């Protein structure tokens, strides 16, 4: 095994250790209280939370399918769900977090699409990630001004959080989201970059180096630019039926263990927790998401112990879906399609 491979494995183990330590610190320090609260859980609300979480995955797969169709890349309904589930599985088990899952989706899709559409197929995965992030960052920017008092009440036992540090964290989050939206929109500005001499030369050099790949990516971006209205609709749908949809399972879990809560506080906690979950150091968001969500819930109307219990259930639910994505990898119906394509390519090569 090469040094780079060993380094990646060790780094992944380190990330798992960090995530596990945070989850243990937040959720498992008081098992007696945890057990007492779990005994009061109404499993019907747990089932409802699971169904709602899966619904948000289905919407994500539908969004990706719509984006693929814009570039002429055809995905079956169940195939898009299968590859989305495989992506969240690999986001847990390989280095890179959510990005690692996207890389796997790109690789698998490239084997199933025609040679002339491979670059476009991979680009659809990137565009799907961009639309999702724009929706999440817009949601955060909308709720932050109304959440200042709640966020200023946040505290972490054993960690000195002064008002100055809290204000810096809030400001940093807002700037991060604004910068993320701006960076995401740069992909549609490549024609403007060509007007700047140095960028034009760099892009043309990269295009010749990659045998026209840059030009094809620019054409794909142009296609999306012509569908800005539909992209805007997908962003709005993502806000309500992807990101807000991840809030509802937490509401169901809190209700299931008999805890009263503020709807706005839960939206803030889960949404900002999802932003923390994007940090690559946390595998599939584990650890960072838990820390932020529990801290914000506890700063509001939910007792710290209840917040930890609800988040433990939510984390277990997320891991369950991550792991079940492996079943879609094993029993993926699209593999027959991939084998057929490989056979056809082999026949053409032999001829």
C-alpha positions in Angstrom: 0.0 0.0 0.0 1.4 3.4 -1.0 2.1 6.2 1.5 -0.8 8.3 0.1 -3.2 5.4 0.6 -2.0 4.8 4.1 -2.4 8.5 4.9 -6.0 8.6 3.6 -6.9 5.5 5.7 -5.3 7.0 8.8 -7.0 10.4 8.2 -10.4 8.6 7.8 -9.9 6.7 11.0 -9.0 10.0 12.7 -12.2 11.6 11.4 -14.2 8.7 12.7 -12.5 9.0 16.1 -13.3 12.8 16.3 -17.0 12.2 15.3 -17.3 9.3 17.7 -15.8 11.3 20.6 -18.2 14.2 20.0 -21.2 11.9 19.9 -20.1 10.2 23.1 -19.4 13.5 24.8 -22.8 14.9 23.9 -25.1 11.8 24.1 -23.7 9.0 26.0 -22.2 10.6 29.1 -25.4 9.9 31.1 -26.8 6.5 30.0 -29.2 6.3 32.9 -31.0 9.5 31.8 -30.9 8.4 28.2 -32.4 5.0 29.0 -35.2 6.6 31.0 -36.1 8.9 28.2 -36.0 6.2 25.5 -38.4 4.1 27.5 -41.0 6.8 26.9 -40.5 6.8 23.2 -43.6 6.2 21.0 -42.3 4.1 18.2 -45.0 5.3 15.9 -43.3 8.7 15.9 -40.0 7.0 15.2 -41.5 5.3 12.2 -43.0 8.6 11.0 -39.5 10.3 11.4 -37.9 7.5 9.3 -40.6 7.8 6.6 -40.1 11.6 6.4 -36.3 11.3 6.2 -36.6 8.8 3.4 -39.0 11.2 1.6 -36.3 13.9 1.6 -34.0 11.4 -0.1 -36.6 10.7 -2.7 -36.9 14.4 -3.4 -33.1 14.7 -3.7 -33.1 11.8 -6.3 -35.9 13.5 -8.2 -34.1 16.8 -8.3 -30.9 15.1 -9.6 -33.0 13.3 -12.3 -34.5 16.6 -13.4 -31.0 18.1 -13.7 -29.7 15.1 -15.6 -32.6 15.3 -18.1 -31.7 18.9 -18.9 -28.4 17.7 -20.2 -29.9 14.7 -22.0 -28.7 12.2 -19.5 -31.5 9.7 -18.9 -32.0 8.2 -15.4 -34.8 5.9 -14.4 -36.8 6.8 -11.3 -35.6 3.9 -9.2 -32.1 4.1 -10.6 -31.8 7.7 -9.4 -33.0 6.7 -5.9 -30.6 3.7 -5.9 -27.6 5.8 -6.9 -28.6 8.5 -4.3 -28.7 5.9 -1.6 -25.3 4.5 -2.7 -23.9 8.0 -2.5 -25.0 8.5 1.1 -23.6 5.0 1.9 -20.2 5.9 0.5 -20.3 9.3 2.2 -20.1 7.4 5.5 -17.6 4.6 4.6 -15.0 6.4 2.5 -12.9 9.5 3.1 -14.2 12.8 1.8 -17.6 12.9 3.5 -20.5 13.9 1.3 -18.0 14.7 -1.5 -16.8 11.1 -1.4 -20.3 9.9 -2.0 -20.7 12.3 -5.0 -17.4 11.0 -6.5 -18.8 7.4 -6.4 -22.0 8.6 -8.0 -20.1 10.2 -10.8 -18.0 7.1 -11.3 -20.9 4.7 -11.4 -23.0 7.0 -13.7 -20.1 7.4 -16.1 -20.0 3.6 -16.6 -23.7 3.6 -17.5 -23.9 6.6 -19.9 -22.8 6.7 -23.5 -19.2 7.7 -24.1 -20.4 11.0 -25.5 -22.3 11.9 -22.3 -19.9 10.9 -19.6 -18.7 14.4 -18.8 -22.2 15.7 -18.7 -23.3 12.9 -16.5 -20.6 13.7 -13.9 -21.6 17.4 -14.2 -25.2 16.7 -13.2 -23.9 15.4 -9.8 -22.0 18.6 -9.3 -25.0 20.7 -10.3 -27.2 18.7 -7.9 -24.8 19.5 -5.1 -24.7 23.1 -6.0 -28.5 23.5 -6.1 -28.7 21.8 -2.7 -26.1 24.0 -1.1 -27.6 27.2 -2.5 -30.9 26.2 -1.0 -29.4 25.4 2.4 -27.3 28.6 2.5 -30.3 30.8 1.5 -32.3 29.2 4.3 -29.6 29.9 6.8 -29.3 33.6 5.7 -33.1 34.0 6.1 -33.3 32.5 9.6 -30.0 34.0 11.1 -31.4 37.5 11.7 -34.3 36.1 13.7 -32.1 33.6 15.6 -29.5 36.0 17.1 -30.9 35.9 20.6 -31.2 32.1 20.6 -27.6 31.7 19.3 -26.2 34.2 21.8 -27.7 31.9 24.5 -25.6 28.9 23.3 -23.1 27.4 25.6 -20.9 24.2 25.6 -19.9 22.8 29.0 -16.1 23.1 29.4 -15.7 25.4 26.4 -15.3 29.1 27.1 -17.7 30.9 24.7 -17.6 34.6 25.2 -20.1 36.9 23.6 -17.4 38.1 21.2 -16.7 34.5 20.1 -20.4 33.8 19.6 -20.8 37.0 17.4 -17.8 36.0 15.4 -19.3 32.5 14.8 -22.6 34.0 13.7 -20.9 36.5 11.4 -18.6 33.8 10.1 -21.6 31.5 9.3 -23.4 34.3 7.5 -20.2 35.1 5.4 -19.6 31.5 4.7 -23.2 31.0 3.4 -23.0 34.2 1.3 -19.6 33.2 -0.1 -20.9 29.7 -0.9 -23.8 31.1 -2.9 -21.4 33.4 -4.7 -19.0 30.6 -5.5 -21.8 28.4 -6.7 -22.9 31.1 -9.2 -19.4 31.4 -10.6 -20.1 28.3 -12.7 -22.5 30.3 -14.8 -19.9 33.1 -15.4 -17.4 31.3 -17.6 -18.2 33.4 -20.6 -17.3 36.5 -18.6 -14.0 34.9 -17.6 -13.2 34.4 -21.3 -13.3 38.2 -21.7 -10.3 38.5 -19.3 -7.1 37.7 -21.3 -5.3 35.7 -18.6 -8.4 33.6 -17.8 -9.1 33.1 -21.4 -5.6 31.7 -22.1 -5.8 29.5 -19.0 -9.2 28.0 -20.0 -8.1 27.4 -23.5 -4.9 25.7 -22.3 -6.9 23.5 -19.9 -9.3 22.7 -22.7 -6.5 21.5 -25.0 -4.9 19.6 -22.1 -8.1 17.8 -21.3 -9.0 17.2 -25.0 -12.1 19.4 -25.0 -13.4 18.6 -21.6 -13.5 22.2 -20.5 -15.5 23.2 -23.6 -18.0 20.4 -22.9 -18.4 21.6 -19.3 -18.9 25.1 -20.5 -21.6 23.9 -22.9 -23.3 22.1 -20.1 -23.2 25.2 -17.9 -24.7 27.1 -20.9 -27.6 24.6 -21.0 -28.3 25.1 -17.3 -28.1 28.9 -17.8 -30.9 28.7 -20.4 -33.0 26.9 -17.7 -32.6 29.4 -14.9 -36.3 29.5 -14.1 -36.4 25.7 -13.5 -33.2 25.9 -11.5 -34.8 28.6 -9.3 -37.8 26.4 -8.8 -35.6 23.5 -7.8 -33.9 25.7 -5.3 -37.2 26.6 -3.7 -38.3 23.0 -3.7 -35.0 22.1 -2.1 -35.6 24.6 0.7 -39.0 23.2 1.7 -38.9 19.6 0.6 -35.2 18.7 1.3 -33.8 21.0 4.0 -37.1 21.7 5.9 -38.0 18.1 5.4 -34.9 17.1 7.5 -36.3 19.3 10.3 -39.6 17.4 10.5 -38.0 14.1 11.7 -36.5 15.9 14.6 -39.9 17.3 15.4 -41.4 13.8 15.3 -38.7 12.4 17.5 -39.2 15.2 20.1 -42.9 14.6 20.1 -42.4 10.8 20.3 -40.5 11.2 23.6 -43.0 13.7 25.0 -40.9 16.9 24.7 -42.4 20.3 24.0 -40.5 22.5 21.6 -40.4 25.7 19.6 -40.8 25.1 15.9 -38.4 28.0 15.0 -35.8 26.7 17.5 -35.9 23.2 15.9 -35.6 24.7 12.4 -32.5 26.7 13.5 -30.9 23.8 15.3 -31.3 21.2 12.5 -30.5 23.7 9.7 -27.3 25.0 11.3 -26.4 21.5 12.3 -26.7 20.5 8.6 -24.3 23.3 7.7 -21.8 22.0 10.3 -22.3 18.5 8.8 -20.8 19.8 5.5 -17.4 20.2 7.1 -15.3 17.4 5.4 -13.7 16.4 8.7 -17.0 14.8 9.8 -17.9 11.5 8.0 -21.4 12.0 6.7 -21.7 15.0 9.0 -21.5 12.9 12.2 -20.2 14.7 15.2 -20.4 18.3 13.9 -24.1 18.1 13.2 -24.7 16.6 16.6 -22.7 19.2 18.5 -24.4 22.2 16.8 -27.9 20.8 16.9 -27.8 19.8 20.6 -26.2 23.1 21.6 -28.9 25.2 19.9 -31.8 23.1 21.1 -30.4 23.3 24.7 -30.1 27.1 24.3 -33.8 27.3 23.7 -36.8 25.6 25.3 -35.5 22.0 25.2 -33.6 20.6 28.2 -30.1 19.5 27.4 -30.7 15.9 28.3 -33.8 15.8 26.1 -31.9 17.5 23.2 -29.2 14.8 23.4 -31.7 12.0 23.4 -33.5 13.3 20.4 -30.3 13.9 18.5 -29.0 10.4 19.4 -32.2 8.9 17.8 -31.8 11.2 14.8 -28.1 10.2 14.4 -29.0 6.5 14.7 -31.7 7.1 12.0 -29.2 8.8 9.7 -26.6 6.0 10.1 -29.4 3.4 9.4 -30.1 5.0 6.1 -26.4 5.4 5.4 -25.7 1.8 6.0 -28.9 0.6 4.1 -27.5 2.4 1.1 -25.0 -0.4 0.9 -27.9 -2.8 0.0 -28.6 -0.6 -3.0 -24.9 -1.0 -4.0 -25.1 -4.8 -3.6 -28.5 -5.3 -5.3 -28.3 -2.3 -7.7 -30.7 -3.0 -10.6 -28.6 -0.7 -12.8 -25.7 -3.1 -12.8 -27.3 -5.1 -15.6 -27.5 -1.9 -17.6 -23.8 -1.3 -16.9 -22.8 -4.9 -17.9 -24.8 -4.6 -21.1 -22.9 -1.4 -22.0 -19.5 -2.9 -21.1 -20.4 -6.0 -23.3 -21.3 -3.8 -26.2 -18.1 -1.8 -25.9 -16.1 -5.0 -25.7 -17.8 -6.3 -28.9 -17.1 -3.0 -30.7 -13.5 -3.2 -29.6 -13.1 -6.8 -30.9 -14.7 -5.8 -34.2 
